[in-house]
Amino acid sequence: MRKYTIYLLVINILILVLLTWMGNQRYRDFKAYHISIAQESTASSAQAISSFIAEKKRLVALFVNEHKDQISQYMQDPEDDALYERLYSAIANYFPHFFTFTVADAAGIPVREDFEGYVGDLCKVDLKKFAEHDKQLPRIHPNNAVYHFDILAPLPAELQSGTLFISFHADILGRVLHNAQALGHQLLLIEPTANLIEVTVDGARIKWERDDYRLSTDEKNRILYVSKVDNTAWDAVDLYLPGLLADFRNTLVLYSSLIFMLFLLASFIFYMIVRREERLRIAAERNKDEFLAVVSHDLRTPITAIRGSVELINSGCLGETNEQMNECLTIASNNCQRISLLINDLLDLQKIEAGKMTFNIERQNLHSLVSQCIENNKAYAEEHKASFALQNPKDDIAVNVDASRFEQALSNLLSNAVKYGAKQDKVLISIEHSGGYACVKITDHGPGIPLSDQPRVFSRFAQLDSVSNTKLKGTGLGLSIVQTLIEKQGGRVGFVSIEGQGSTFYIELPIA
């Protein structure tokens, strides 16, 4: 029962490890999938915004070339409201969604004072930088009216040096982000130096109500991918929503837990079934032990008495018997002997299974043990008109064995060779040694063992087809007991059989 408990525990631990590994693998795959989505989203939005800004720059430059006369007139008299309104209307027709505009001189200073405050300090900084370096990286300019970004274009060479400055609503960029944003993600335009949020899918950052528009630590940890927006001061950043990975992880944990609980339930049911079967097995073992005890004490004595009485009658001590009576008495005596052998084999088997069979291992001379065993079984061989012949004796071979248990095993092999050998067979016994092992071989010249029967030779209660018709049937336990006895003493048992020529059984023991 303990073995099954350990098996179930190990199996459930392996299942738990497997479910954990599979869950982690699925979580990594899920995250990798969303990283690829973020990569695509940021790349596409960065490309779209970069192209959008480039197009606005091209259009502003085109507007300058097409309206250079109006711009020239305005620069000559910037305080003329009529000229200002004419230029304003032209820009409005050209750029319907623009926020404001101004014209700056060669130093980047607006030629007309902006009393409404639409051209803020950052705008003026960008104008001066553009005047000095002729380079602009658009960024978002905060304003009380509208958060916007500026597009600048130099005035033509035939005009006096200066810059046309047009501002656009930042919400236009939010629409680009909105089109590229995937489900479960947030797309942002940020100024990377300060990690400042510039534009969201809702438009300029002012659309979000928060105290600090810099990326928080949590937002930085949720960034999946960042793509640079060419020719601007922005990075396109993709963040996963707070619940995206957490919800998926929780779902994995829930499903894995349910699967593991099902395995636990199945294991518990299996454990209860095995426990019930174990109780039944223990009860059956107890009944078997009780039965063997009855066999040992209640059958052995009467069988011995019956056998003794039959042999006494058969000997003629109690009067003359006729031939028919003698035949019946011989059958009775043989069957009493067979029952006694069965009882002894069952009792030996019980001791082996219970681990109660003791072995008194001592250094023994193998030749002496074999010779003594042959002598003890000589009468049995003569009874069946057979004989033993010991060949190649090795007097100097010593082994560590229990002498009585070794003799029990060897006697079984010798009696089998007599029973299943040829008529008036000469059973050959040889002692050899090789590779640190001593080998005792018993060879008969009987019908041999068919190949189909050979795998079952050492099985319990095995009755082979080759001997099924003989009158000398055994219990089917002898060879199984022989194998166990020899293996308990550190040796091994085997055989070689050729059908129609005989069999050779051997016992190998390590040399002392």
C-alpha positions as CSV (number, residue, x, y, z in Angstrom):
1,M,0.0,0.0,0.0
2,R,2.9,2.3,0.8
3,K,4.3,1.7,-2.7
4,Y,1.0,2.8,-4.3
5,T,0.9,5.9,-2.1
6,I,4.4,6.9,-3.2
7,Y,3.5,6.3,-6.8
8,L,0.4,8.5,-6.5
9,L,2.4,11.2,-4.7
10,V,5.1,11.1,-7.4
11,I,2.6,11.1,-10.2
12,N,0.7,14.1,-8.7
13,I,4.0,16.0,-8.2
14,L,4.9,15.3,-11.8
15,I,1.5,16.5,-13.0
16,L,1.8,19.6,-10.9
17,V,5.3,20.3,-12.4
18,L,4.0,19.6,-15.9
19,L,1.0,21.9,-15.4
20,T,3.2,24.6,-14.0
21,W,5.6,24.3,-16.9
22,M,2.8,24.3,-19.5
23,G,1.2,27.4,-17.8
24,N,4.5,29.3,-17.8
25,Q,5.1,28.3,-21.4
26,R,1.6,29.5,-22.5
27,Y,2.1,32.7,-20.5
28,R,5.4,33.3,-22.3
29,D,3.8,32.6,-25.6
30,F,0.9,34.9,-24.8
31,K,3.3,37.7,-23.9
32,A,5.5,37.1,-26.9
33,Y,2.4,37.3,-29.1
34,H,1.4,40.7,-27.7
35,I,5.0,41.9,-28.0
36,S,4.8,41.1,-31.7
37,I,1.5,43.0,-31.8
38,A,3.1,46.0,-30.0
39,Q,6.0,45.9,-32.4
40,E,3.7,46.0,-35.4
41,S,1.5,48.8,-33.8
42,T,4.4,51.1,-32.9
43,A,6.1,50.5,-36.2
44,S,3.0,51.3,-38.2
45,S,2.0,54.3,-36.1
46,A,5.5,55.7,-36.2
47,Q,5.7,55.3,-39.9
48,A,2.2,56.9,-40.3
49,I,3.0,59.9,-38.1
50,S,6.5,60.4,-39.7
51,S,4.8,60.4,-43.1
52,F,2.1,62.7,-41.8
53,I,4.6,65.2,-40.5
54,A,6.6,65.0,-43.7
55,E,3.5,65.7,-45.8
56,K,2.6,68.7,-43.6
57,K,6.1,70.1,-44.1
58,R,5.8,69.6,-47.9
59,L,2.4,71.3,-47.9
60,V,3.6,74.3,-45.8
61,A,6.6,74.7,-48.1
62,L,4.3,74.5,-51.1
63,F,2.0,77.1,-49.5
64,V,5.0,79.5,-49.1
65,N,5.8,79.2,-52.8
66,E,2.2,79.7,-53.9
67,H,1.6,82.7,-51.6
68,K,5.0,84.3,-51.5
69,D,3.6,87.7,-52.7
70,Q,1.0,87.8,-49.8
71,I,3.7,86.8,-47.3
72,S,6.1,89.5,-48.7
73,Q,3.4,92.2,-48.4
74,Y,2.6,91.1,-44.9
75,M,6.2,91.1,-43.8
76,Q,6.6,94.7,-45.1
77,D,3.6,95.8,-43.0
78,P,2.8,93.2,-40.3
79,E,0.6,95.6,-38.4
80,D,-1.9,95.9,-41.3
81,D,-4.9,93.9,-40.1
82,A,-6.3,93.6,-43.6
83,L,-3.1,91.9,-44.8
84,Y,-3.1,89.7,-41.7
85,E,-6.7,88.6,-42.4
86,R,-6.0,87.9,-46.0
87,L,-3.1,85.6,-45.1
88,Y,-5.1,84.0,-42.3
89,S,-7.9,83.2,-44.7
90,A,-5.5,81.7,-47.3
91,I,-4.0,79.4,-44.6
92,A,-7.4,78.4,-43.4
93,N,-8.5,77.4,-46.9
94,Y,-5.2,75.5,-47.4
95,F,-5.2,73.9,-43.9
96,P,-8.8,73.6,-42.5
97,H,-7.6,72.2,-39.1
98,F,-4.8,74.5,-38.3
99,F,-4.6,76.3,-35.0
100,T,-2.6,79.5,-35.5
101,F,0.2,80.9,-37.6
102,T,2.9,83.6,-37.5
103,V,5.8,84.8,-39.7
104,A,9.2,85.3,-38.1
105,D,12.2,87.3,-39.3
106,A,15.7,86.0,-40.0
107,A,16.4,85.9,-36.2
108,G,13.3,83.8,-35.6
109,I,11.4,86.6,-33.9
110,P,7.7,87.0,-34.9
111,V,7.1,90.1,-37.0
112,R,3.7,90.7,-35.3
113,E,3.0,90.7,-31.6
114,D,0.7,87.8,-30.6
115,F,-1.7,89.4,-28.0
116,E,-3.9,86.3,-27.8
117,G,-0.9,84.2,-26.6
118,Y,-1.3,81.4,-29.1
119,V,2.4,81.6,-30.0
120,G,4.0,80.6,-26.7
121,D,7.5,80.4,-25.4
122,L,8.2,76.9,-26.8
123,C,7.0,78.1,-30.2
124,K,9.5,81.0,-30.1
125,V,12.3,78.7,-29.0
126,D,11.6,76.4,-32.0
127,L,11.5,79.5,-34.3
128,K,15.0,80.6,-33.1
129,K,16.4,77.1,-33.4
130,F,15.0,76.8,-36.9
131,A,16.4,80.2,-37.9
132,E,19.9,79.1,-36.7
133,H,20.0,75.5,-37.9
134,D,17.2,75.2,-40.4
135,K,16.2,72.0,-38.7
136,Q,13.0,71.1,-36.7
137,L,11.9,68.2,-34.7
138,P,8.1,68.7,-34.0
139,R,7.0,68.4,-30.4
140,I,3.8,69.2,-28.5
141,H,3.4,72.7,-27.2
142,P,1.1,73.2,-24.2
143,N,-1.4,76.1,-24.6
144,N,-4.4,77.2,-22.6
145,A,-6.5,77.1,-25.8
146,V,-5.1,74.1,-27.7
147,Y,-2.2,71.7,-27.3
148,H,-0.5,71.8,-30.7
149,F,2.5,71.0,-32.8
150,D,4.3,73.4,-35.2
151,I,5.4,73.0,-38.8
152,L,7.9,75.5,-40.1
153,A,9.1,76.4,-43.6
154,P,11.8,78.9,-44.7
155,L,10.7,81.8,-46.9
156,P,11.9,81.8,-50.6
157,A,15.3,83.2,-51.4
158,E,13.8,86.1,-53.3
159,L,12.0,87.3,-50.2
160,Q,13.9,88.5,-47.1
161,S,15.0,85.7,-44.8
162,G,12.4,84.5,-42.5
163,T,10.1,81.6,-41.5
164,L,6.4,80.7,-41.9
165,F,5.1,79.0,-38.7
166,I,1.8,77.1,-38.8
167,S,0.4,75.2,-35.7
168,F,-1.9,72.2,-35.9
169,H,-4.1,70.5,-33.3
170,A,-2.3,67.6,-31.5
171,D,-5.6,65.7,-31.5
172,I,-4.9,64.9,-35.2
173,L,-2.0,62.6,-34.1
174,G,-4.3,60.9,-31.6
175,R,-6.5,59.7,-34.5
176,V,-3.4,58.0,-36.1
177,L,-2.6,56.2,-32.8
178,H,-6.3,55.2,-32.4
179,N,-6.2,53.5,-35.8
180,A,-3.1,51.5,-34.9
181,Q,-3.9,50.6,-31.3
182,A,-4.7,46.9,-30.6
183,L,-7.2,45.5,-28.1
184,G,-5.7,45.3,-24.6
185,H,-2.9,47.8,-25.5
186,Q,-2.2,51.6,-25.1
187,L,-0.4,53.5,-27.8
188,L,1.4,56.7,-26.7
189,L,3.6,59.3,-28.2
190,I,6.2,60.3,-25.7
191,E,9.2,62.6,-25.5
192,P,11.9,60.1,-24.5
193,T,14.3,62.4,-22.7
194,A,11.8,63.1,-19.9
195,N,9.5,60.1,-20.5
196,L,6.8,62.8,-21.0
197,I,3.5,61.7,-22.5
198,E,2.7,63.9,-25.5
199,V,-0.2,62.3,-27.4
200,T,-2.6,59.5,-26.5
201,V,-5.4,57.8,-28.6
202,D,-7.7,60.4,-27.1
203,G,-5.6,63.3,-28.5
204,A,-3.2,65.7,-26.6
205,R,-2.2,64.6,-23.1
206,I,-4.4,67.3,-21.6
207,K,-7.4,65.0,-22.4
208,W,-6.2,62.7,-19.5
209,E,-6.7,64.0,-16.0
210,R,-3.6,63.3,-14.0
211,D,-1.1,65.3,-11.9
212,D,2.1,64.0,-13.6
213,Y,2.3,63.3,-17.4
214,R,5.6,61.6,-17.1
215,L,5.5,57.8,-17.4
216,S,5.1,56.2,-14.0
217,T,7.1,53.2,-12.8
218,D,4.2,50.9,-13.4
219,E,3.7,52.3,-17.0
220,K,7.4,51.8,-17.7
221,N,7.2,48.2,-16.5
222,R,4.2,47.6,-18.9
223,I,6.0,48.8,-22.0
224,L,6.1,46.1,-24.7
225,Y,7.8,47.9,-27.5
226,V,9.2,51.3,-28.5
227,S,9.6,52.6,-32.1
228,K,11.4,55.9,-33.0
229,V,9.3,58.4,-35.0
230,D,11.7,59.6,-37.7
231,N,12.2,63.4,-38.0
232,T,10.3,64.2,-34.8
233,A,11.1,64.4,-31.1
234,W,8.8,61.5,-30.3
235,D,8.9,57.7,-29.6
236,A,5.8,55.6,-30.3
237,V,5.3,53.4,-27.2
238,D,3.0,50.4,-26.7
239,L,2.0,49.4,-23.2
240,Y,-0.3,46.5,-22.3
241,L,-3.3,47.3,-20.2
242,P,-2.9,46.5,-16.5
243,G,-5.4,43.6,-16.7
244,L,-4.2,42.0,-19.9
245,L,-1.3,39.7,-18.6
246,A,-2.7,39.5,-15.1
247,D,-6.1,38.2,-16.3
248,F,-4.5,35.7,-18.6
249,R,-2.2,34.5,-15.8
250,N,-5.1,34.2,-13.4
251,T,-7.1,32.2,-16.0
252,L,-4.2,29.9,-16.5
253,V,-3.8,29.4,-12.8
254,L,-7.6,28.7,-12.5
255,Y,-7.7,26.1,-15.3
256,S,-4.4,24.5,-14.1
257,S,-5.8,24.3,-10.6
258,L,-9.1,22.7,-11.9
259,I,-7.1,20.1,-13.9
260,F,-4.9,19.4,-10.9
261,M,-7.9,19.0,-8.6
262,L,-9.4,16.5,-11.1
263,F,-6.2,14.5,-11.0
264,L,-6.2,14.7,-7.2
265,L,-9.8,13.5,-7.1
266,A,-9.0,10.6,-9.5
267,S,-5.9,9.8,-7.4
268,F,-8.0,9.8,-4.3
269,I,-10.6,7.5,-5.9
270,F,-7.8,5.2,-7.1
271,Y,-6.2,5.3,-3.7
272,M,-9.5,4.2,-2.0
273,I,-10.0,1.4,-4.5
274,V,-6.4,0.2,-4.0
275,R,-6.8,0.5,-0.3
276,R,-10.0,-1.6,-0.4
277,E,-8.2,-4.2,-2.7
278,E,-5.3,-4.1,-0.3
279,R,-7.6,-4.9,2.6
280,L,-9.1,-7.8,0.6
281,R,-5.6,-9.0,-0.3
282,I,-4.5,-8.9,3.3
283,A,-7.7,-10.8,4.3
284,A,-7.0,-13.4,1.5
285,E,-3.4,-13.7,2.7
286,R,-4.6,-14.3,6.2
287,N,-7.1,-16.9,5.0
288,K,-4.3,-18.6,2.9
289,D,-2.0,-18.6,5.9
290,E,-4.7,-20.1,8.0
291,F,-5.4,-22.7,5.3
292,L,-1.7,-23.6,5.1
293,A,-1.6,-23.9,8.9
294,V,-4.5,-26.4,8.6
295,V,-2.6,-28.2,5.9
296,S,0.5,-28.3,7.9
297,H,-0.9,-29.5,11.2
298,D,-4.2,-31.2,10.3
299,L,-3.3,-32.9,7.0
300,R,0.4,-33.8,7.3
301,T,-0.1,-36.1,10.3
302,P,-3.1,-38.1,8.9
303,I,-1.4,-38.4,5.5
304,T,1.7,-39.7,7.1
305,A,-0.4,-42.2,9.1
306,I,-2.3,-43.3,5.9
307,R,1.0,-43.7,4.0
308,G,2.5,-45.7,6.8
309,S,-0.5,-48.0,7.1
310,V,-0.6,-48.6,3.3
311,E,3.1,-49.4,3.2
312,L,2.6,-51.8,6.2
313,I,-0.2,-53.6,4.4
314,N,1.8,-53.7,1.2
315,S,4.8,-55.2,2.9
316,G,2.7,-58.3,3.8
317,C,3.3,-57.9,7.6
318,L,-0.5,-58.0,8.1
319,G,-1.2,-60.9,5.8
320,E,-1.0,-62.0,2.2
321,T,-2.4,-59.6,-0.4
322,N,-3.2,-60.4,-4.0
323,E,-1.9,-58.7,-7.1
324,Q,-4.9,-56.5,-7.6
325,M,-4.7,-55.3,-3.9
326,N,-1.0,-54.6,-4.3
327,E,-1.6,-52.4,-7.3
328,C,-4.3,-50.4,-5.5
329,L,-2.0,-50.0,-2.4
330,T,0.9,-48.8,-4.6
331,I,-1.4,-46.1,-6.2
332,A,-2.5,-45.0,-2.7
333,S,1.1,-44.8,-1.5
334,N,2.2,-42.8,-4.5
335,N,-0.6,-40.3,-4.1
336,C,0.1,-40.0,-0.3
337,Q,3.7,-39.2,-1.2
338,R,2.5,-36.7,-3.8
339,I,0.3,-34.9,-1.3
340,S,3.1,-34.8,1.2
341,L,5.4,-33.1,-1.4
342,L,2.6,-30.6,-2.2
343,I,2.2,-29.8,1.5
344,N,6.0,-29.3,1.9
345,D,6.2,-27.1,-1.2
346,L,3.3,-25.0,-0.1
347,L,4.8,-24.5,3.3
348,D,8.2,-23.6,1.8
349,L,6.5,-21.1,-0.5
350,Q,4.7,-19.5,2.4
351,K,8.0,-19.1,4.3
352,I,9.6,-17.5,1.2
353,E,6.8,-15.1,0.6
354,A,6.7,-14.1,4.3
355,G,10.4,-13.7,4.4
356,K,10.6,-16.2,7.3
357,M,12.9,-18.7,5.6
358,T,16.3,-18.4,7.2
359,F,19.6,-19.3,5.6
360,N,22.7,-20.4,7.5
361,I,25.4,-19.4,5.0
362,E,28.7,-21.1,5.5
363,R,31.8,-22.0,3.5
364,Q,31.2,-25.5,2.0
365,N,33.1,-27.8,-0.3
366,L,30.9,-28.0,-3.4
367,H,32.0,-31.5,-4.4
368,S,31.1,-32.9,-1.0
369,L,27.7,-31.3,-1.1
370,V,26.9,-32.6,-4.6
371,S,28.2,-36.1,-3.8
372,Q,26.1,-36.3,-0.6
373,C,23.0,-35.2,-2.5
374,I,23.5,-37.8,-5.2
375,E,23.9,-40.4,-2.5
376,N,20.7,-39.3,-0.8
377,N,18.7,-39.5,-4.1
378,K,20.3,-42.7,-5.3
379,A,17.5,-44.9,-4.0
380,Y,14.9,-42.7,-5.8
381,A,16.8,-43.1,-9.0
382,E,17.0,-46.9,-8.6
383,E,13.3,-47.1,-7.9
384,H,12.7,-45.6,-11.4
385,K,15.5,-47.7,-12.9
386,A,17.7,-44.7,-13.5
387,S,21.2,-43.8,-12.3
388,F,23.5,-40.8,-11.5
389,A,27.0,-40.3,-12.8
390,L,29.2,-37.5,-11.4
391,Q,31.7,-36.2,-14.0
392,N,34.6,-33.8,-13.7
393,P,34.6,-33.4,-9.9
394,K,36.4,-30.4,-8.6
395,D,37.4,-31.1,-5.0
396,D,39.0,-27.7,-4.4
397,I,35.9,-25.5,-5.2
398,A,34.4,-23.8,-2.1
399,V,31.2,-21.8,-2.0
400,N,29.3,-19.9,0.6
401,V,25.8,-21.6,0.9
402,D,23.3,-23.0,3.3
403,A,24.0,-26.7,2.9
404,S,20.5,-27.9,3.6
405,R,18.8,-25.4,1.3
406,F,21.3,-26.2,-1.5
407,E,20.7,-29.9,-1.1
408,Q,16.9,-29.2,-1.2
409,A,17.3,-27.3,-4.5
410,L,19.7,-29.9,-6.1
411,S,17.5,-32.8,-4.9
412,N,14.6,-31.2,-6.8
413,L,16.6,-31.0,-10.0
414,L,17.9,-34.6,-9.6
415,S,14.4,-36.0,-9.0
416,N,13.0,-34.0,-12.0
417,A,15.8,-35.4,-14.2
418,V,14.9,-39.0,-13.1
419,K,11.1,-38.4,-13.6
420,Y,11.3,-36.7,-16.9
421,G,14.4,-38.4,-18.4
422,A,14.5,-41.4,-20.7
423,K,13.7,-44.9,-19.5
424,Q,16.7,-46.3,-17.6
425,D,18.3,-42.9,-18.1
426,K,21.8,-42.2,-16.9
427,V,21.6,-38.7,-15.5
428,L,25.0,-36.9,-15.8
429,I,26.1,-34.4,-13.1
430,S,29.2,-32.2,-13.6
431,I,30.9,-29.5,-11.6
432,E,32.7,-26.7,-13.5
433,H,33.9,-23.3,-12.8
434,S,34.5,-20.1,-14.9
435,G,34.6,-16.4,-14.3
436,G,34.4,-16.6,-10.5
437,Y,31.4,-18.9,-10.6
438,A,31.0,-22.6,-9.9
439,C,28.4,-24.4,-12.0
440,V,26.6,-27.7,-11.2
441,K,25.0,-29.2,-14.3
442,I,22.3,-32.0,-14.3
443,T,21.7,-33.5,-17.7
444,D,18.9,-36.0,-18.6
445,H,18.1,-37.6,-22.0
446,G,14.4,-37.3,-22.0
447,P,12.0,-35.6,-24.5
448,G,13.3,-32.1,-23.7
449,I,11.1,-29.0,-23.2
450,P,9.3,-27.5,-26.2
451,L,10.2,-23.9,-27.1
452,S,6.6,-22.8,-26.4
453,D,6.9,-24.1,-22.8
454,Q,10.4,-22.9,-21.9
455,P,9.4,-19.3,-20.8
456,R,7.1,-20.9,-18.2
457,V,9.6,-23.4,-16.7
458,F,10.2,-21.4,-13.5
459,S,6.6,-20.2,-13.1
460,R,4.5,-21.3,-10.1
461,F,2.1,-24.2,-10.7
462,A,3.4,-24.6,-14.3
463,Q,2.5,-27.9,-15.9
464,L,4.3,-28.3,-19.2
465,D,2.7,-30.0,-22.2
466,S,5.8,-32.2,-22.6
467,V,5.0,-33.9,-19.3
468,S,1.3,-33.5,-19.2
469,N,0.7,-37.2,-20.0
470,T,3.2,-38.7,-17.6
471,K,2.1,-40.4,-14.4
472,L,4.8,-38.6,-12.5
473,K,3.2,-35.2,-12.3
474,G,4.7,-32.7,-9.9
475,T,3.2,-29.8,-7.9
476,G,4.3,-27.2,-10.3
477,L,6.1,-25.3,-7.5
478,G,9.5,-27.2,-7.4
479,L,11.4,-25.2,-9.9
480,S,10.1,-21.9,-8.7
481,I,11.2,-22.8,-5.2
482,V,14.6,-23.9,-6.5
483,Q,15.1,-20.6,-8.3
484,T,14.2,-18.6,-5.2
485,L,16.5,-20.7,-2.9
486,I,19.5,-20.3,-5.1
487,E,19.0,-16.6,-5.8
488,K,18.7,-16.0,-2.0
489,Q,22.2,-17.5,-1.7
490,G,23.6,-15.2,-4.4
491,G,23.5,-17.7,-7.2
492,R,21.4,-18.2,-10.3
493,V,19.5,-21.1,-12.0
494,G,19.0,-21.8,-15.7
495,F,18.5,-24.5,-18.3
496,V,19.2,-25.5,-21.9
497,S,16.8,-27.9,-23.6
498,I,16.7,-29.4,-27.0
499,E,13.4,-31.0,-27.9
500,G,13.9,-34.7,-28.5
501,Q,17.4,-34.8,-27.0
502,G,17.0,-33.9,-23.3
503,S,17.6,-31.0,-20.9
504,T,20.4,-29.6,-18.8
505,F,19.6,-27.6,-15.7
506,Y,22.4,-25.8,-13.9
507,I,23.1,-24.0,-10.7
508,E,25.7,-21.3,-10.6
509,L,27.2,-20.0,-7.3
510,P,29.9,-17.5,-6.7
511,I,33.2,-19.1,-5.6
512,A,34.1,-18.4,-2.0
